[in-house]
Amino acid sequence: SYTYNVKENKKYIPSSIKAGLSNRGEAYRGDNKSQSMLANLMLTYKKGFGKHYINALGLAEVQRVTNTGFGSTVHGFSTDDFLYNNLQAGAVLKWGDNTSYYNNPSLASFMARVNYSYADKYIVTVNARTDGSSKVGENNKWAFFPSASLAWVLKEEAFLKDVDMISNLKLRVGYGLAGNQDAISSYNSLPLMSPNGTTTVNGLPVVTMGVTRNYNPDLKWETDITVNAGIDFGFFDDRLTGSVDYYVRTAKDLLNFTPLPVTGMVGNIAKNVGSTRSKGIEVALKGTVIDKKDWTLTAYANVSQNRSKWVERNPEVAISPWLDEKDDISPIYGWKTNGIFHSLEEIQAYTSNGKVLQPDAKPGNLKYVDVNGDGVMDDGDIVKLGTWDPKANFGLGASLRFRNWMLDIDTYGVLGKKAYDSWNFRGIGDDNTSVRVKDVWTSYNPTGWYPGIAADVTGGNNKTGTHDFTLKNVHFWRFKDIKLTYMLPEKFLKRNKIASDASVFVDLQNTLMLTNYEGLDPEMEINCAPFPIPFTVVLGVNINF
């Protein structure tokens, strides 16, 4: 297969607005192109004899990607009329405002898989895979990733075969290795040079070059080791089906960059450093609630929980003293708070260990909690406030059919995700702000409960820069799709010889969200300037001939 993508970027900032005034207009044009060539050869073998069945597969695959691009930014326009269509009309072209790139990573894979089953009760699957990547070091281009799984279909055993209520029951276990080379970009295992400035030689401008990456021929694949166990079940002729899965996934030889001594020309080098481990459970259910000639109703529900921790950190990177060597991957550490000060008297009355805890505070400042009780707010009061990982993810959905009408509803949500309600408290500036600014404490609003504008001297001792004042446990339930479909009658299609089947539909996407979050969208990572997921209406026709 061959895939070719082109993305053209155009931008013009006119001098008539604040952002373009100082540069007298700014124009940018750039292109990004990507070509991907993929070739594979697959051989299969299937053979059954008696109660034995073998299904074997051999695969060879080669992929090569070429990415190229350029961009140019020009300033100093005498008119805004050209927009980005006449870059030569700009008088100022600075060094560094012209960019271009090229890379061509390649990947080759060979895989063999054998699936063996006996009497449809005992199933063994073995995979042997080897992959080669241009991204890793020359001493470790190739890596071997085996895997195996076992399954036992208990329903086929004599003690369950005649139990009508149980239509399916299967136990599964698996162990396998998988490689990852996408954590780094091309050429990071090679010595690299890049332009880093300009100088003058013999009266002529010359671009200077600097070393940007050191050579590491031993850089190797990142490896994920997964152990999993699960059960599949079905009841009442599979009107109720489901599965439960538990997994432990360990990532080792993480691809990352480790710092080098400051005396060198290069600040870091690509290396395999550290290991992490994720543990999780996933439960899924699906049921047919109604199954009539004119009516059918099916519903599904799933829930998952995952926790990721460090197994081994990069020994060459120092961590903050309050962090644990085997902490969560994304912990939140900071100071606890207890509201704000509303008066000077309240500041003097707020003591710990016989001392005024925040003597330099002003009315409107945050009140911090002296966790260790020593009368001083410092590193000893830094505690774990939680993690950025949610407590659980879930999905709910249903499909209702009445004759030729079909209604499909798909929803998903998150329980117990930590988030800062920073959208509601953007402060006072040149742009729009939330009405919550009325809750800020001032001398004119002495009952305000949000911190005022006075400098927080005590907060400057908080090395994490984090506290729990607006940190919340956020939950949300988003209705992703509500789709109504009308299927044209089969007799009508056959009589008029239009198509084998046809339908029209309207799909409402991101229709509704129920949440305790007060900002715009709890799924946005940067809530101070979010772009909410839009509500979309899609009208369509499906025709099969």
N, C-alpha and C positions, 0 to 999 in steps of 0.2 A: 504494500500500500504506500501511497505517497500523499502527504498532507502539506499544504502551503498556506501560510497565514501572513497577512500584511496588516499592520496597524499604523495609520497615519495620525500624527498629533499636530494640532494647530492651536495657537493661542496668541491673542493680542490684548495687551493692557493699555488702554488709551491714556493719553496725558491729561484727559479731562477729569480723571478720578484720582483719588489720593494715592492709590497703589502705583500708578504710573506717572505721577507728576514729576518726581525727582529724576527719573530716567528719561523724561520727554518721550514716553511711549516705549513699550517693550513688545517685540514680536518673537515668536518661536515656531519653528517647524522641525519635524523629525519623523523618521520612518523606523519601524521595527519589523523585521521579517524573520520568519521561522520556517524552515523546511525539514520535514521528517520523512525518512525512508525506512520502511519496515518490511523485512522479508522473513518468512518462516516456512519450515517444512515439517509436516506432522505425519507420522505413521501410527496406525492403530492395529491391534490384533485382538480378536475376541474368539473365545473357544469355550464351549460347554461340554462336559462329559460326565454323565451320571449326575451326582449331586454337586459336582465341582464346576466352578465358572471362573474364567480368567479374562480380564480386560486389561490389556497393556497398551501403553502409549509412549512414543518417542518424539521429542520435539527439538528442533534446532531453530534459533531465532537470532537475527542480527538487526540492530537499529542504529541509525546514524542521524543525528540532528545538527543542523547548521543554523545558528542564530546570528544575524547581522543587524546593525542599526546605526543611525547617526542623528544628530540634532544640532541646531544652531540657534543662538539667541542674539538679537541685535537691539540696540537702544538708540535714542537720539533721533526721533522722527520729527520732521517739520510739519507733518500733517498726519491725522489719524485715518485718512481716507483709504489708504492702501491696506489697512489691517495687516494680516500676515502674508499677503500675496506679493510683496515687493520688498524682500529683505535688504536689497541694495540701497533702498531709500533711507535706511538707518545709518547714522554717521558714526556710531560707536560699536565696535566689535572687539570685546575684550578677550585676552588669552584665557582659555578655560571655558569660554562660552560655546566653543565648538567641540562636540564629542562624537565618538564613533566606537564601535566594538565589533568583535567577531569571536565566536567560539563554535566548536563542532564536536561535542561529546559523542561517544559511541559506546554501545553495549552489545555484548554477545552472550547468548544463553543456550545451554544444552540441558535437557531434562528427560528423565525416564521415570515412568510411573507404572506400577503393577497393582492391580486390584484383584484380590482373590476372595471368593465367597464359597462357603460350604453349606448346602441345604438351605440357603437364604437365611441362615441363623448366625453364622460367624463370618465376619468380614474383616479382611486385613488389607490395608493400603500402605504401600511403601513408595516414597518419592526420593529420587536422587537428582540433585540439580547443581550445576556449576555455572557461575556467571563471571564474565570478564568486563571490566570497566576502564575507560580511558582516564577517569577522574582520579583514581587512587594511584599510589606509588608504583614504580616499575617493578619492585620486588614482590608486589602483592596484587597484581592485576586480576588474578583469578582466585576465586574462593568457592568452597564446596558447602552446600546447604542441604542436608538430608532431612527427611521427616517420615513419620510413621503414625498410623492410627489403627485402633481396633474398635470393632463394634459388635455388640451381642444383641440380636433381635429376640428378646424374651418372649414375644408374642408367638413365635414359631415353636417354642418349647411345648411339650405335651401338657405340662401343668397349667398353661395359660391358653392353649389353642382353642379350648372349648368354652372359655370365659367370654360370653357374648358382649358384655359391657365394655371390655377392653378391646379396641380394634388395632392398637399399635402400642408397643412398648420396646424401646431400644436404649441401651447404654452405650456411651462412646467415651473413649480416652484418646488423647493424641499428644505427640511430642514432635517438635520441629524447629528448624533453624531457617531464618530468612535474612537476606542481606539488604543493606540500605547504603546507597551511595549518593543520595540526593541532598544530604545535609551540607554538602560543599559544592561549589561551582567548578567549572572546568579549570584545569591548570594549577590548582592550589597545591599540588604536590611538586610542582616544578619551580625553579628559580625564575622570578618575574621582575621585569623592569617596567616603569611607567613614567611618562613626562610629569615633572613636578614644578616647573617654573620656566622663566626665561632669563637670559643674560645677553650681554653684548660681546661679540668677538670680532676684532678688526672692524669695528663700526657697524657690524651687522647683527641683527637679533638672532639668537640661537636658543632653541628649547633644550633645557637640561633634563637629564634622566636620572632616576633614582631606583634603587632596589626596593621592591614592595613585597616580595615573598621569598622565603628561604626554601631550599631544596629539601624534600623529605621523601626519599625513595622507599621508605618502610611504611608509609601511610597505607592502611588497609581498610577493608570493608567494615562498616558497622554491622554488628550481628544481633538479631533479635531471637531469643530462645523462648519458645512458648510451650507451656504445659497446660492442657485443658481437659476437662471432663464434663460430660453432659448427659442429659436424658431427653428423649423425644417420646411423646405419649399421645394417644388418641382414644377417645371414648365414644360410644354410641355411634358406630360406623363413621367415625371421624367427624361427627358434628361438633365435637369439642376437641381441639388439638392444641398442642403447646410444646414448649421446650424450656429447659433450665440449663444454663451453661456457667461454668466457673473456670477462670483462667488465671494464670500467672505468667506474665511476660517480662523477661529480663533483657534489657538492652545493654550490651557490653561493647567495648572499644568504640565509644561514642566519637563521632567525627566532630571536632571542634578546633578552636584556635587557642593556643596556650601562649602566655606572654614570654618574651625573651628579655635578657638584661638590657637596661636602658643604655648601656654603652654601645650597643649594636645599631646598625642602620635600620633594621627592621624590628617592629614592635612585637610581632607574634609569628607563630608558625603553625601550620595545620598538623594536628596530631590526633592519635586515638587516646582519649583520656576519659576516664570515668565510666560509671555504670549506673543504671536506674532499674527499678522494678515496679511494675504495675500489677495490681490485683483487682479483679472485678467479677461481678456476677450479672447475668442477663436472664430475664424471665419473659417469655412471650406466650400469649394465649390468643386463640382464634376460635370463634364459635358460630355455628349456624343457628340462629334463634328461631327463625321462621323459614319453612321450606314448603311452600304451597305452589299450585299451578300458576296463580296470578301474583303471589306475594313471596318474596324472599328477603330475609334480613340476616346479614352477617356482621359481626363486630370483632374488633381486635384490640388488644391492650398489650403493652410491653413496658418494662421498667428495667433500668440498668444502673449500676453503681460502680464507680472506679476510684481507686486511690493509688497514687504514684509517689514513690519515695526514692531517695538516693541510696544506692548501695555503696558506691565509691565515688568520691569527688576528685576533681583534678588536683593533685597534690601541689602543683605549682601556682595555684590561685588561692590566696588567703580568703577566708570567709569571716564574716562579722562574728564577734564572740557570742552573741545571743543565738546564733544558728546552731543546729545540731548537725553533726557530720552525716547522719542518715535521716535528715529531715524530709518533709514533703517537698515535692518538686516546686510547688508554687505557694509557699507559706506567706502569711501576712503577720508581720511583727510591728509593734508600736506601743504607744502609751494608751492607757485607759483614761477616759474623761468622765467628769461628773457635772456636766452643765457648764454654765459661765458665771463669772462674777457680775453682780449687778450694782455693787457699791464698794467704796473703800472700806467700810466696816466689815463687809463680808470677806474681803481679802485678809484683813487682820485676824478674823475669827477662824480662818481656814488653816488649821495647824496639824502637824504630825510630829511625833516624838518630842513634843514640847516646844516646837518652833513653828513660826509662820512658814508654810510650805512654799509660797510664791510671793516673796516680799516685793519683788519688782513688778508685779502684775498691775494692770489697769482695769477699771470697770469695762466689761465687754470681752475680756480675755477668757480663754478656756480654763476650766478648773481641771487639773490633772490628778490622777490617783497615785499616791505614794504606795506602790504595791509592797515593797519590802519594809516599809515603816521606818526608814532611817532619817526622815525629815529632809531629804534632798531628792530632787528629781534628776535622775541620771540614767546610765545604762542599766543599773540594777532594777529599774522599773519597766524595762522593755519586756513585754510578754507576747505570747502568740495569740493573735486575735482571730485566727482561723486560716483557711486556705482559699485560693481562688477557684478551686474545683467545687462543683455543686455536690450536694448530698446525693442527688439522684436525677436521672433523666427519664422521661416517660413519653409514651405515645398512645393515643387513643383514636379509634376510627370506626366507621360503620359504612355499610353499603346496603341501601334499601332499593328493591325493585318492585314496581307495581306495573304489571303488564309490560308495556314498551317504554316505561319511564324508569330511569335509574338516578338515584341520588347518592353520591359518594362524599363522605366527610373525612378528612384527614387532619389530625391535630397533634401537637407535641408540646412538651413543656419541660421546665426545670424546677426542682425543689431545692431550696437552701443554698442559693449561690450568693456569695458575698459581693457587694457592689457599693460604691460610693455614690451618694445622691448629689453629684457635683453639678448636674444641670440646673437644679433648682437654686443653687447658691453660687452663681457665676460672679457675683460682686458687682461693683459699680464701675462702668467704663464708658467707652464711646459707642458700644453696640447695645443691642436690646438685652434685657435681663429679665429674670423671673419676678413675678409679683412677690416672691418670698423675700425680696430685698426689704420689704416692709417689716420683716421679723428681725432685722439686724438691730443689735443694741446700740442706742445712741443716748445722749443726754436728753434728747427730745422724745425718745422712746425707751424709757428705763425698764419697761417690762419685756422688751425684745429678748428672744431666747437664742438668737444666732450671734456668733462672735462679731464684735465691732471692728473698727479699722485701726485701733491702737496697736502698736507693735507688741508682739507676744515674746517678751524677753525669755521667759522660762521655756517656751516651745523651741527656742534656738538650741537648747541643750539636747533635744531629741534627735539622735543620730540617724534614726530610721526615717525621719520626716513624716511619719505616719501616726495617726491616732484613730480612735473609733467613733468620733463624734457623729459623722454622717455615714458610717459603715453600717450597712443593713443586710439582713438575710432576705434575699429577693426570691420570689416565686413568680412564675408566669405560665400561662397556658395559651398558646397561639393556635388559632384556627388557620392552618396553612392553606387548605383547599376545600372549597364547597362547590361541587361540580354536579350540575343537573344535565342529564343526557336523555334525548329522545331517539329511540331506535326505530327506523322506518320498518313497517311490517314486512315480513319475509314474502308473503303472498304478493304484495304490491310490487316489490322489487322484481320478483320472478315474472309476474304478468307483463310488466313494462320492460323487462330485460335491461334494467338500469345497472345493477351491480349485484354482487353476491351478498353484501350487507352494507348499510350506510346509516349514519347517525349524525345528529347535530347536537351541539352542547354549548353551555355557558359555564365558565369556570371562574369563580370568585376566589382570588388568591390574597392571603393575609387580610381576611375580612375582619377578624376580631381578636383581641388579646385581653385576657383577664390577668391582672397582676396587682401586687401591692407596691410596685415601684412607682414613684411619683414623677419621674422624668419622662422623656419621650419614648425610649425603647431600651429595655433591660438587656437586650442582646448586644448592644453597641459597647465596644470596649472603651472608647473614648467618649464619655458622656458630655463633655463640655462643649462639643461641637458635632453632634451626631447627624447622620443622614438616615432617617428612619426607613425601614423596609416599606416600600410603597404598597398601597392597595391597588390591585390590578384586576381588570375584568377581561377575560379572554373568550371570544366567540369563535367557534370552529365547526368544521365538518370533517367527518371521517368516512371515506369511501373505499371499499375493497372490491376489485373486479375479479 
